[in-house]
Amino acid sequence: MATPLRRSHEGNSLSARRTGKQSIVTVAISTMGTRAAQVSLPAPEGGLRYIVLVQKAEAAALPQAFERPDVTVVELTDAGIANSRNAALKLADTEFLLFCDDDIRLSLDGIAAMKAALAGDKALSFVMGWRGERFASSPRAKREYQLTPYNSGRVAVPELLVRLVDVKTTDLTFDSAFGVGARFPIGEDYIFVTDMLKAGLSGMSLPVLAGWHDGQSTGDIWDDPVIVQARIAMLKRVFGRRAPLLRTAYAAKHRKALGSIKAVIKFALGHA
């Protein structure tokens, strides 16, 4: 678990918000060092709070825009995106929590729709929206469907909104071996979703635009052996003994991205 070094720019402290926290979404934005300067927050909106989690804070130049009553900045001593996500789980005390990164533009309408769906169905513990680059192109983005370990691999911030009390009841955390800054630099969000499903929590994919990510994501990289090996480790972490079958299916599905028959066979056999 990431340990907060200190907090700054707290207009309303997290602990002071316990009254009236129902139906409030905390947006937890992970950043590090000089990247903190690129965080762009929407205008203040009722029902939304922000925690900006800064790793390598000694190099950070925090924007004055963070000095708002709805924004809390937390400096973290641990590295790795999974540790940042875990700090958000520990610090947030509102009903809902949305995970985000510093290069994301949020759709407030989308967040509101996700919150309404989750608030309206107590059987759900989390929902997933869509990022803009996939929302327009994927046929699956046009309908609701129940999430399983087999259809949730697309998950990326800011698509995931959780009911915080359900997650805390299970004591689940993000696996710190995965994600940027860890040994395996992808897969932390997908593993967390599948861990929630294995713990008996229920999730739904919604035809909702949650936000936009400009540029290439780490998960879109296929020509880096480190990333490819991380995918193999991710599948083993999620599916255990069934991983060889899933690797074969995964390799077939992504054969164009892998680039060659040799790369497809290597992936199916568990080699980068």
ChimeraX commands (.cxc) that place a marker at each C-alpha (Angstrom):
marker #1 position 0.00,0.00,0.00 radius 0.5
marker #1 position 1.36,3.42,-0.93 radius 0.5
marker #1 position 2.02,5.66,2.05 radius 0.5
marker #1 position 1.11,9.35,1.87 radius 0.5
marker #1 position 4.06,11.62,2.56 radius 0.5
marker #1 position 1.88,14.64,3.20 radius 0.5
marker #1 position -1.20,16.42,1.91 radius 0.5
marker #1 position -1.38,19.91,0.51 radius 0.5
marker #1 position -3.97,22.28,-0.96 radius 0.5
marker #1 position -6.85,20.66,0.96 radius 0.5
marker #1 position -9.78,23.02,0.79 radius 0.5
marker #1 position -12.01,20.41,2.41 radius 0.5
marker #1 position -10.15,17.54,4.04 radius 0.5
marker #1 position -11.19,14.01,3.11 radius 0.5
marker #1 position -12.12,13.21,6.68 radius 0.5
marker #1 position -14.27,16.32,6.90 radius 0.5
marker #1 position -16.43,15.17,4.00 radius 0.5
marker #1 position -17.99,12.19,5.72 radius 0.5
marker #1 position -21.24,14.06,6.13 radius 0.5
marker #1 position -23.19,14.15,2.89 radius 0.5
marker #1 position -20.81,11.87,1.02 radius 0.5
marker #1 position -23.64,9.87,-0.59 radius 0.5
marker #1 position -23.60,9.88,-4.40 radius 0.5
marker #1 position -20.30,11.79,-4.52 radius 0.5
marker #1 position -17.65,10.53,-6.94 radius 0.5
marker #1 position -14.00,10.87,-6.02 radius 0.5
marker #1 position -11.80,11.04,-9.13 radius 0.5
marker #1 position -8.34,9.75,-8.20 radius 0.5
marker #1 position -5.74,11.12,-10.63 radius 0.5
marker #1 position -2.34,9.41,-10.63 radius 0.5
marker #1 position 0.68,11.43,-11.71 radius 0.5
marker #1 position 4.38,11.76,-11.02 radius 0.5
marker #1 position 7.12,14.38,-11.02 radius 0.5
marker #1 position 6.90,17.05,-13.67 radius 0.5
marker #1 position 3.88,15.33,-15.26 radius 0.5
marker #1 position 1.75,16.84,-12.49 radius 0.5
marker #1 position 1.87,20.12,-14.38 radius 0.5
marker #1 position -0.13,18.62,-17.26 radius 0.5
marker #1 position -3.12,17.59,-15.13 radius 0.5
marker #1 position -6.18,19.43,-16.39 radius 0.5
marker #1 position -9.21,19.48,-14.13 radius 0.5
marker #1 position -12.75,20.30,-15.23 radius 0.5
marker #1 position -14.48,23.23,-13.59 radius 0.5
marker #1 position -15.86,22.43,-10.13 radius 0.5
marker #1 position -19.00,20.32,-10.34 radius 0.5
marker #1 position -21.38,19.31,-7.57 radius 0.5
marker #1 position -21.00,15.65,-6.68 radius 0.5
marker #1 position -17.36,15.42,-7.78 radius 0.5
marker #1 position -14.16,15.50,-5.72 radius 0.5
marker #1 position -10.58,15.04,-6.86 radius 0.5
marker #1 position -7.54,13.45,-5.24 radius 0.5
marker #1 position -4.33,14.16,-7.17 radius 0.5
marker #1 position -1.80,11.47,-6.17 radius 0.5
marker #1 position 1.75,12.63,-6.89 radius 0.5
marker #1 position 4.71,10.25,-6.93 radius 0.5
marker #1 position 8.27,11.64,-7.15 radius 0.5
marker #1 position 6.73,14.80,-5.77 radius 0.5
marker #1 position 10.09,16.49,-5.23 radius 0.5
marker #1 position 10.21,17.09,-8.99 radius 0.5
marker #1 position 6.60,18.20,-9.26 radius 0.5
marker #1 position 5.42,21.67,-10.12 radius 0.5
marker #1 position 1.85,21.69,-8.87 radius 0.5
marker #1 position -0.52,23.95,-10.84 radius 0.5
marker #1 position -2.25,26.72,-8.91 radius 0.5
marker #1 position -5.46,25.32,-10.36 radius 0.5
marker #1 position -5.20,22.58,-7.73 radius 0.5
marker #1 position -5.90,25.12,-4.99 radius 0.5
marker #1 position -9.64,24.47,-4.96 radius 0.5
marker #1 position -12.04,23.27,-2.27 radius 0.5
marker #1 position -12.84,20.12,-4.28 radius 0.5
marker #1 position -9.18,19.11,-4.80 radius 0.5
marker #1 position -6.83,17.29,-2.43 radius 0.5
marker #1 position -3.19,16.73,-3.38 radius 0.5
marker #1 position -1.40,13.77,-1.79 radius 0.5
marker #1 position 2.32,13.19,-2.19 radius 0.5
marker #1 position 3.30,9.51,-2.18 radius 0.5
marker #1 position 6.60,7.93,-1.25 radius 0.5
marker #1 position 5.99,4.66,-3.13 radius 0.5
marker #1 position 6.54,4.18,-6.86 radius 0.5
marker #1 position 4.29,2.40,-9.34 radius 0.5
marker #1 position 0.81,3.12,-10.64 radius 0.5
marker #1 position -0.73,0.22,-8.69 radius 0.5
marker #1 position 0.50,1.75,-5.43 radius 0.5
marker #1 position -1.06,5.04,-6.47 radius 0.5
marker #1 position -4.39,3.29,-7.13 radius 0.5
marker #1 position -4.15,1.60,-3.72 radius 0.5
marker #1 position -3.59,4.95,-2.04 radius 0.5
marker #1 position -6.80,6.15,-3.68 radius 0.5
marker #1 position -8.68,3.15,-2.27 radius 0.5
marker #1 position -7.35,3.96,1.18 radius 0.5
marker #1 position -7.92,7.72,1.12 radius 0.5
marker #1 position -11.25,8.12,-0.67 radius 0.5
marker #1 position -14.32,8.15,1.58 radius 0.5
marker #1 position -17.10,8.98,-0.86 radius 0.5
marker #1 position -19.62,6.48,-2.17 radius 0.5
marker #1 position -17.97,6.09,-5.56 radius 0.5
marker #1 position -14.38,6.13,-6.82 radius 0.5
marker #1 position -13.19,6.65,-10.40 radius 0.5
marker #1 position -9.56,5.97,-11.34 radius 0.5
marker #1 position -7.80,8.37,-13.68 radius 0.5
marker #1 position -4.34,9.34,-14.99 radius 0.5
marker #1 position -2.74,12.68,-15.73 radius 0.5
marker #1 position -3.17,12.44,-19.53 radius 0.5
marker #1 position -6.94,11.90,-19.51 radius 0.5
marker #1 position -9.73,14.30,-20.41 radius 0.5
marker #1 position -12.89,13.47,-18.52 radius 0.5
marker #1 position -16.48,13.44,-19.72 radius 0.5
marker #1 position -18.54,14.81,-16.84 radius 0.5
marker #1 position -21.74,13.68,-18.55 radius 0.5
marker #1 position -20.28,10.18,-18.84 radius 0.5
marker #1 position -19.25,10.07,-15.19 radius 0.5
marker #1 position -22.73,11.23,-14.19 radius 0.5
marker #1 position -24.32,8.46,-16.28 radius 0.5
marker #1 position -22.01,5.82,-14.78 radius 0.5
marker #1 position -22.77,7.07,-11.26 radius 0.5
marker #1 position -26.53,6.99,-11.94 radius 0.5
marker #1 position -26.32,3.40,-13.20 radius 0.5
marker #1 position -24.30,2.25,-10.19 radius 0.5
marker #1 position -26.45,4.15,-7.70 radius 0.5
marker #1 position -29.58,2.68,-9.25 radius 0.5
marker #1 position -28.55,-0.97,-8.99 radius 0.5
marker #1 position -27.27,-2.09,-5.59 radius 0.5
marker #1 position -26.42,-5.50,-7.04 radius 0.5
marker #1 position -23.61,-3.86,-9.00 radius 0.5
marker #1 position -20.28,-3.06,-7.37 radius 0.5
marker #1 position -18.64,-1.46,-10.40 radius 0.5
marker #1 position -19.35,-0.27,-13.92 radius 0.5
marker #1 position -17.15,0.36,-16.94 radius 0.5
marker #1 position -17.62,3.07,-19.53 radius 0.5
marker #1 position -15.52,3.60,-22.65 radius 0.5
marker #1 position -12.67,5.81,-23.78 radius 0.5
marker #1 position -13.31,7.98,-26.80 radius 0.5
marker #1 position -10.88,6.28,-29.16 radius 0.5
marker #1 position -12.78,2.99,-28.78 radius 0.5
marker #1 position -16.27,4.26,-28.09 radius 0.5
marker #1 position -16.91,5.16,-31.72 radius 0.5
marker #1 position -15.34,2.06,-33.26 radius 0.5
marker #1 position -16.35,-0.91,-31.10 radius 0.5
marker #1 position -19.75,-2.55,-31.68 radius 0.5
marker #1 position -19.71,-3.61,-28.02 radius 0.5
marker #1 position -19.75,0.04,-26.96 radius 0.5
marker #1 position -23.35,0.36,-28.14 radius 0.5
marker #1 position -24.88,-1.99,-25.54 radius 0.5
marker #1 position -24.83,-3.00,-21.91 radius 0.5
marker #1 position -23.38,-6.36,-20.94 radius 0.5
marker #1 position -22.32,-8.22,-17.81 radius 0.5
marker #1 position -18.58,-8.19,-17.22 radius 0.5
marker #1 position -16.56,-11.40,-16.94 radius 0.5
marker #1 position -12.81,-12.13,-16.94 radius 0.5
marker #1 position -13.17,-12.94,-20.65 radius 0.5
marker #1 position -14.68,-9.64,-21.84 radius 0.5
marker #1 position -13.18,-7.03,-19.50 radius 0.5
marker #1 position -9.60,-6.98,-20.74 radius 0.5
marker #1 position -10.12,-3.65,-22.48 radius 0.5
marker #1 position -10.45,-1.76,-19.19 radius 0.5
marker #1 position -8.37,1.39,-18.87 radius 0.5
marker #1 position -8.76,4.65,-17.00 radius 0.5
marker #1 position -11.08,6.53,-16.74 radius 0.5
marker #1 position -13.49,3.73,-17.60 radius 0.5
marker #1 position -13.77,2.10,-14.16 radius 0.5
marker #1 position -16.12,3.39,-11.45 radius 0.5
marker #1 position -16.44,1.36,-8.22 radius 0.5
marker #1 position -18.75,1.39,-5.23 radius 0.5
marker #1 position -16.10,1.95,-2.61 radius 0.5
marker #1 position -17.74,0.17,0.32 radius 0.5
marker #1 position -18.07,-3.06,-1.69 radius 0.5
marker #1 position -14.40,-3.04,-2.64 radius 0.5
marker #1 position -13.28,-2.24,0.89 radius 0.5
marker #1 position -15.40,-5.09,2.25 radius 0.5
marker #1 position -13.36,-7.53,0.16 radius 0.5
marker #1 position -9.99,-5.99,1.16 radius 0.5
marker #1 position -8.95,-6.08,-2.48 radius 0.5
marker #1 position -6.02,-3.99,-3.70 radius 0.5
marker #1 position -4.25,-3.50,-7.01 radius 0.5
marker #1 position -1.43,-5.97,-7.61 radius 0.5
marker #1 position 1.76,-3.93,-7.23 radius 0.5
marker #1 position 3.68,-6.27,-9.54 radius 0.5
marker #1 position 1.75,-4.84,-12.50 radius 0.5
marker #1 position 1.36,-1.41,-14.06 radius 0.5
marker #1 position 3.72,1.40,-15.03 radius 0.5
marker #1 position 6.64,1.54,-12.61 radius 0.5
marker #1 position 6.43,-2.17,-11.75 radius 0.5
marker #1 position 8.11,-5.31,-13.05 radius 0.5
marker #1 position 5.22,-5.89,-15.47 radius 0.5
marker #1 position 4.24,-2.44,-16.79 radius 0.5
marker #1 position 0.66,-3.19,-17.90 radius 0.5
marker #1 position -2.40,-5.05,-16.66 radius 0.5
marker #1 position -3.08,-3.58,-13.22 radius 0.5
marker #1 position -6.61,-2.40,-14.03 radius 0.5
marker #1 position -7.66,-5.65,-15.72 radius 0.5
marker #1 position -6.27,-7.75,-12.87 radius 0.5
marker #1 position -8.15,-5.61,-10.35 radius 0.5
marker #1 position -11.41,-6.06,-12.27 radius 0.5
marker #1 position -10.97,-9.82,-12.45 radius 0.5
marker #1 position -10.06,-9.95,-8.76 radius 0.5
marker #1 position -13.32,-8.16,-7.99 radius 0.5
marker #1 position -15.23,-10.69,-10.10 radius 0.5
marker #1 position -13.48,-13.62,-8.39 radius 0.5
marker #1 position -14.45,-12.09,-5.03 radius 0.5
marker #1 position -18.10,-12.24,-6.03 radius 0.5
marker #1 position -18.59,-8.60,-6.99 radius 0.5
marker #1 position -20.69,-7.83,-10.05 radius 0.5
marker #1 position -19.90,-5.38,-12.82 radius 0.5
marker #1 position -21.56,-4.06,-15.96 radius 0.5
marker #1 position -20.21,-2.47,-19.14 radius 0.5
marker #1 position -22.23,0.59,-20.14 radius 0.5
marker #1 position -22.59,2.33,-23.52 radius 0.5
marker #1 position -21.16,5.51,-21.99 radius 0.5
marker #1 position -18.24,7.72,-22.99 radius 0.5
marker #1 position -16.11,8.22,-19.86 radius 0.5
marker #1 position -13.28,10.32,-21.30 radius 0.5
marker #1 position -10.49,10.59,-23.82 radius 0.5
marker #1 position -6.84,9.61,-23.95 radius 0.5
marker #1 position -4.72,11.36,-26.56 radius 0.5
marker #1 position -1.77,9.43,-27.97 radius 0.5
marker #1 position -0.61,5.86,-27.59 radius 0.5
marker #1 position -1.34,3.90,-24.43 radius 0.5
marker #1 position 1.12,1.41,-22.97 radius 0.5
marker #1 position -1.44,-1.30,-23.61 radius 0.5
marker #1 position -1.33,-0.53,-27.35 radius 0.5
marker #1 position 2.39,-1.39,-27.61 radius 0.5
marker #1 position 3.14,-4.77,-29.19 radius 0.5
marker #1 position 6.74,-4.47,-30.40 radius 0.5
marker #1 position 8.37,-4.19,-26.98 radius 0.5
marker #1 position 9.41,-7.57,-25.47 radius 0.5
marker #1 position 8.95,-6.18,-21.95 radius 0.5
marker #1 position 5.32,-5.31,-22.68 radius 0.5
marker #1 position 4.69,-8.62,-24.43 radius 0.5
marker #1 position 6.14,-10.52,-21.46 radius 0.5
marker #1 position 3.93,-8.46,-19.15 radius 0.5
marker #1 position 0.87,-9.57,-21.14 radius 0.5
marker #1 position 1.91,-13.18,-20.72 radius 0.5
marker #1 position 2.37,-12.66,-16.96 radius 0.5
marker #1 position -0.99,-10.88,-16.78 radius 0.5
marker #1 position -2.81,-13.81,-18.37 radius 0.5
marker #1 position -1.10,-16.23,-15.99 radius 0.5
marker #1 position -2.07,-14.04,-13.03 radius 0.5
marker #1 position -5.71,-13.91,-14.12 radius 0.5
marker #1 position -6.29,-17.42,-15.47 radius 0.5
marker #1 position -3.72,-19.60,-13.70 radius 0.5
marker #1 position -3.66,-23.12,-15.16 radius 0.5
marker #1 position -5.96,-22.04,-17.98 radius 0.5
marker #1 position -3.45,-19.41,-19.15 radius 0.5
marker #1 position -2.02,-21.53,-22.03 radius 0.5
marker #1 position -5.47,-21.79,-23.62 radius 0.5
marker #1 position -6.06,-18.08,-23.16 radius 0.5
marker #1 position -2.63,-17.20,-24.57 radius 0.5
marker #1 position -3.47,-19.16,-27.71 radius 0.5
marker #1 position -6.81,-17.39,-28.11 radius 0.5
marker #1 position -5.20,-14.03,-27.31 radius 0.5
marker #1 position -2.42,-14.61,-29.85 radius 0.5
marker #1 position -4.95,-15.49,-32.54 radius 0.5
marker #1 position -7.07,-12.44,-31.78 radius 0.5
marker #1 position -4.09,-10.07,-31.83 radius 0.5
marker #1 position -2.08,-11.75,-34.59 radius 0.5
marker #1 position -1.91,-8.56,-36.68 radius 0.5
marker #1 position -0.57,-6.55,-33.76 radius 0.5
marker #1 position 2.00,-9.25,-32.97 radius 0.5
marker #1 position 3.24,-8.82,-36.51 radius 0.5
marker #1 position 4.37,-12.27,-37.62 radius 0.5
marker #1 position 3.52,-15.94,-37.40 radius 0.5
marker #1 position 6.69,-16.46,-35.36 radius 0.5
marker #1 position 5.60,-13.84,-32.81 radius 0.5
marker #1 position 2.11,-15.38,-32.62 radius 0.5
marker #1 position 3.55,-18.85,-31.91 radius 0.5
marker #1 position 6.00,-17.50,-29.34 radius 0.5
marker #1 position 3.22,-15.68,-27.50 radius 0.5
marker #1 position 1.00,-18.75,-27.51 radius 0.5
marker #1 position 3.88,-20.73,-26.00 radius 0.5
marker #1 position 4.47,-18.09,-23.35 radius 0.5
marker #1 position 7.59,-16.41,-24.75 radius 0.5
marker #1 position 8.10,-12.73,-25.57 radius 0.5
marker link #1:1,2 radius 0.2
marker link #1:2,3 radius 0.2
marker link #1:3,4 radius 0.2
marker link #1:4,5 radius 0.2
marker link #1:5,6 radius 0.2
marker link #1:6,7 radius 0.2
marker link #1:7,8 radius 0.2
marker link #1:8,9 radius 0.2
marker link #1:9,10 radius 0.2
marker link #1:10,11 radius 0.2
marker link #1:11,12 radius 0.2
marker link #1:12,13 radius 0.2
marker link #1:13,14 radius 0.2
marker link #1:14,15 radius 0.2
marker link #1:15,16 radius 0.2
marker link #1:16,17 radius 0.2
marker link #1:17,18 radius 0.2
marker link #1:18,19 radius 0.2
marker link #1:19,20 radius 0.2
marker link #1:20,21 radius 0.2
marker link #1:21,22 radius 0.2
marker link #1:22,23 radius 0.2
marker link #1:23,24 radius 0.2
marker link #1:24,25 radius 0.2
marker link #1:25,26 radius 0.2
marker link #1:26,27 radius 0.2
marker link #1:27,28 radius 0.2
marker link #1:28,29 radius 0.2
marker link #1:29,30 radius 0.2
marker link #1:30,31 radius 0.2
marker link #1:31,32 radius 0.2
marker link #1:32,33 radius 0.2
marker link #1:33,34 radius 0.2
marker link #1:34,35 radius 0.2
marker link #1:35,36 radius 0.2
marker link #1:36,37 radius 0.2
marker link #1:37,38 radius 0.2
marker link #1:38,39 radius 0.2
marker link #1:39,40 radius 0.2
marker link #1:40,41 radius 0.2
marker link #1:41,42 radius 0.2
marker link #1:42,43 radius 0.2
marker link #1:43,44 radius 0.2
marker link #1:44,45 radius 0.2
marker link #1:45,46 radius 0.2
marker link #1:46,47 radius 0.2
marker link #1:47,48 radius 0.2
marker link #1:48,49 radius 0.2
marker link #1:49,50 radius 0.2
marker link #1:50,51 radius 0.2
marker link #1:51,52 radius 0.2
marker link #1:52,53 radius 0.2
marker link #1:53,54 radius 0.2
marker link #1:54,55 radius 0.2
marker link #1:55,56 radius 0.2
marker link #1:56,57 radius 0.2
marker link #1:57,58 radius 0.2
marker link #1:58,59 radius 0.2
marker link #1:59,60 radius 0.2
marker link #1:60,61 radius 0.2
marker link #1:61,62 radius 0.2
marker link #1:62,63 radius 0.2
marker link #1:63,64 radius 0.2
marker link #1:64,65 radius 0.2
marker link #1:65,66 radius 0.2
marker link #1:66,67 radius 0.2
marker link #1:67,68 radius 0.2
marker link #1:68,69 radius 0.2
marker link #1:69,70 radius 0.2
marker link #1:70,71 radius 0.2
marker link #1:71,72 radius 0.2
marker link #1:72,73 radius 0.2
marker link #1:73,74 radius 0.2
marker link #1:74,75 radius 0.2
marker link #1:75,76 radius 0.2
marker link #1:76,77 radius 0.2
marker link #1:77,78 radius 0.2
marker link #1:78,79 radius 0.2
marker link #1:79,80 radius 0.2
marker link #1:80,81 radius 0.2
marker link #1:81,82 radius 0.2
marker link #1:82,83 radius 0.2
marker link #1:83,84 radius 0.2
marker link #1:84,85 radius 0.2
marker link #1:85,86 radius 0.2
marker link #1:86,87 radius 0.2
marker link #1:87,88 radius 0.2
marker link #1:88,89 radius 0.2
marker link #1:89,90 radius 0.2
marker link #1:90,91 radius 0.2
marker link #1:91,92 radius 0.2
marker link #1:92,93 radius 0.2
marker link #1:93,94 radius 0.2
marker link #1:94,95 radius 0.2
marker link #1:95,96 radius 0.2
marker link #1:96,97 radius 0.2
marker link #1:97,98 radius 0.2
marker link #1:98,99 radius 0.2
marker link #1:99,100 radius 0.2
marker link #1:100,101 radius 0.2
marker link #1:101,102 radius 0.2
marker link #1:102,103 radius 0.2
marker link #1:103,104 radius 0.2
marker link #1:104,105 radius 0.2
marker link #1:105,106 radius 0.2
marker link #1:106,107 radius 0.2
marker link #1:107,108 radius 0.2
marker link #1:108,109 radius 0.2
marker link #1:109,110 radius 0.2
marker link #1:110,111 radius 0.2
marker link #1:111,112 radius 0.2
marker link #1:112,113 radius 0.2
marker link #1:113,114 radius 0.2
marker link #1:114,115 radius 0.2
marker link #1:115,116 radius 0.2
marker link #1:116,117 radius 0.2
marker link #1:117,118 radius 0.2
marker link #1:118,119 radius 0.2
marker link #1:119,120 radius 0.2
marker link #1:120,121 radius 0.2
marker link #1:121,122 radius 0.2
marker link #1:122,123 radius 0.2
marker link #1:123,124 radius 0.2
marker link #1:124,125 radius 0.2
marker link #1:125,126 radius 0.2
marker link #1:126,127 radius 0.2
marker link #1:127,128 radius 0.2
marker link #1:128,129 radius 0.2
marker link #1:129,130 radius 0.2
marker link #1:130,131 radius 0.2
marker link #1:131,132 radius 0.2
marker link #1:132,133 radius 0.2
marker link #1:133,134 radius 0.2
marker link #1:134,135 radius 0.2
marker link #1:135,136 radius 0.2
marker link #1:136,137 radius 0.2
marker link #1:137,138 radius 0.2
marker link #1:138,139 radius 0.2
marker link #1:139,140 radius 0.2
marker link #1:140,141 radius 0.2
marker link #1:141,142 radius 0.2
marker link #1:142,143 radius 0.2
marker link #1:143,144 radius 0.2
marker link #1:144,145 radius 0.2
marker link #1:145,146 radius 0.2
marker link #1:146,147 radius 0.2
marker link #1:147,148 radius 0.2
marker link #1:148,149 radius 0.2
marker link #1:149,150 radius 0.2
marker link #1:150,151 radius 0.2
marker link #1:151,152 radius 0.2
marker link #1:152,153 radius 0.2
marker link #1:153,154 radius 0.2
marker link #1:154,155 radius 0.2
marker link #1:155,156 radius 0.2
marker link #1:156,157 radius 0.2
marker link #1:157,158 radius 0.2
marker link #1:158,159 radius 0.2
marker link #1:159,160 radius 0.2
marker link #1:160,161 radius 0.2
marker link #1:161,162 radius 0.2
marker link #1:162,163 radius 0.2
marker link #1:163,164 radius 0.2
marker link #1:164,165 radius 0.2
marker link #1:165,166 radius 0.2
marker link #1:166,167 radius 0.2
marker link #1:167,168 radius 0.2
marker link #1:168,169 radius 0.2
marker link #1:169,170 radius 0.2
marker link #1:170,171 radius 0.2
marker link #1:171,172 radius 0.2
marker link #1:172,173 radius 0.2
marker link #1:173,174 radius 0.2
marker link #1:174,175 radius 0.2
marker link #1:175,176 radius 0.2
marker link #1:176,177 radius 0.2
marker link #1:177,178 radius 0.2
marker link #1:178,179 radius 0.2
marker link #1:179,180 radius 0.2
marker link #1:180,181 radius 0.2
marker link #1:181,182 radius 0.2
marker link #1:182,183 radius 0.2
marker link #1:183,184 radius 0.2
marker link #1:184,185 radius 0.2
marker link #1:185,186 radius 0.2
marker link #1:186,187 radius 0.2
marker link #1:187,188 radius 0.2
marker link #1:188,189 radius 0.2
marker link #1:189,190 radius 0.2
marker link #1:190,191 radius 0.2
marker link #1:191,192 radius 0.2
marker link #1:192,193 radius 0.2
marker link #1:193,194 radius 0.2
marker link #1:194,195 radius 0.2
marker link #1:195,196 radius 0.2
marker link #1:196,197 radius 0.2
marker link #1:197,198 radius 0.2
marker link #1:198,199 radius 0.2
marker link #1:199,200 radius 0.2
marker link #1:200,201 radius 0.2
marker link #1:201,202 radius 0.2
marker link #1:202,203 radius 0.2
marker link #1:203,204 radius 0.2
marker link #1:204,205 radius 0.2
marker link #1:205,206 radius 0.2
marker link #1:206,207 radius 0.2
marker link #1:207,208 radius 0.2
marker link #1:208,209 radius 0.2
marker link #1:209,210 radius 0.2
marker link #1:210,211 radius 0.2
marker link #1:211,212 radius 0.2
marker link #1:212,213 radius 0.2
marker link #1:213,214 radius 0.2
marker link #1:214,215 radius 0.2
marker link #1:215,216 radius 0.2
marker link #1:216,217 radius 0.2
marker link #1:217,218 radius 0.2
marker link #1:218,219 radius 0.2
marker link #1:219,220 radius 0.2
marker link #1:220,221 radius 0.2
marker link #1:221,222 radius 0.2
marker link #1:222,223 radius 0.2
marker link #1:223,224 radius 0.2
marker link #1:224,225 radius 0.2
marker link #1:225,226 radius 0.2
marker link #1:226,227 radius 0.2
marker link #1:227,228 radius 0.2
marker link #1:228,229 radius 0.2
marker link #1:229,230 radius 0.2
marker link #1:230,231 radius 0.2
marker link #1:231,232 radius 0.2
marker link #1:232,233 radius 0.2
marker link #1:233,234 radius 0.2
marker link #1:234,235 radius 0.2
marker link #1:235,236 radius 0.2
marker link #1:236,237 radius 0.2
marker link #1:237,238 radius 0.2
marker link #1:238,239 radius 0.2
marker link #1:239,240 radius 0.2
marker link #1:240,241 radius 0.2
marker link #1:241,242 radius 0.2
marker link #1:242,243 radius 0.2
marker link #1:243,244 radius 0.2
marker link #1:244,245 radius 0.2
marker link #1:245,246 radius 0.2
marker link #1:246,247 radius 0.2
marker link #1:247,248 radius 0.2
marker link #1:248,249 radius 0.2
marker link #1:249,250 radius 0.2
marker link #1:250,251 radius 0.2
marker link #1:251,252 radius 0.2
marker link #1:252,253 radius 0.2
marker link #1:253,254 radius 0.2
marker link #1:254,255 radius 0.2
marker link #1:255,256 radius 0.2
marker link #1:256,257 radius 0.2
marker link #1:257,258 radius 0.2
marker link #1:258,259 radius 0.2
marker link #1:259,260 radius 0.2
marker link #1:260,261 radius 0.2
marker link #1:261,262 radius 0.2
marker link #1:262,263 radius 0.2
marker link #1:263,264 radius 0.2
marker link #1:264,265 radius 0.2
marker link #1:265,266 radius 0.2
marker link #1:266,267 radius 0.2
marker link #1:267,268 radius 0.2
marker link #1:268,269 radius 0.2
marker link #1:269,270 radius 0.2
marker link #1:270,271 radius 0.2
marker link #1:271,272 radius 0.2
view
